[in-house]
Amino acid sequence: MEQEVLRQARETLERENVSIEVLRESYSGLCEEYEKLLDETKFLTKVSDKLEAKLSAANDKLADYNKELAKKWI
């Protein structure tokens, strides 16, 4: 979808004698798609941050378990 919007915008730019209405329409489409992408990026970043925190906590637990095991073998 995003690729199609970008392609259409580029085609509009390449055309000669484009009316201001057509340019506004094209620009509006780009803005709408950009806003959607920003929202998706924010969402994915939040999910990624949460998963990273869980992974870090799991690694900390594993490190603690390894220390406990090492103590028992000494």
N, C-alpha and C positions, 0 to 999 in steps of 0.2 A: 504494500500500500504506500509506504513512504517513498519508495523508489518511483512509483508512478506519479506521485505529487511533484517530486523533484524533476522528473522528466518533463512533465507538463509545464512547470515553471521555466525550465530552461528553453523549451520550445517557444514559449511566449516571449522570452527575452530576445531570442534570435529573429523573431518576426519583425518586419519593418512596419512603421505606421500603426502601432498598436494603440488602441484607445486607452485613455486613463481608466475607464471602467474595467477593461479586460486586465490591465495591470493590477488594479485594486483587488479584483477577484482572485488573481493568481497569488498575490501577496497574502491575501486573507487565508487562502488554502494552506500556504506555507506556514503561516502563524499558527493555525489550528493544529496542523500536524506536529509542529515543533512543541507546542504546549502539551500535546499527548505524550510525545517522547520524553519531555521533562518529567511529567507525572510518573511515567513508567520507570524512569531512571531513579527518581526519589524512592519509589516503592521497592525496586530491586536493591537499592543501596541499604534501605532499612532491613530487608530480609537478609541480605549478606552480612550486615553488622551483627544481627541477632545470631546467625549461624556461626559466625566467627567467635562470638562470645561463648557460645555453647561448646565449640571445639576447643577453645582455650581452657575452659573449665574442665573438660574431659581430660585434656593433656595434663593439667595440674593434678587431677586425681590420679592419673597413671603415674606421674612422677612421685607422688606421695606413696602409692602402693609399691613402687619399685624401691623406694628408700626403706620401707618397712620390710620388704623381702630381703633386701641387702643386710639389714640389721640382724635378721634371723639366721642368715647364713654365715655371719661373722663369728 
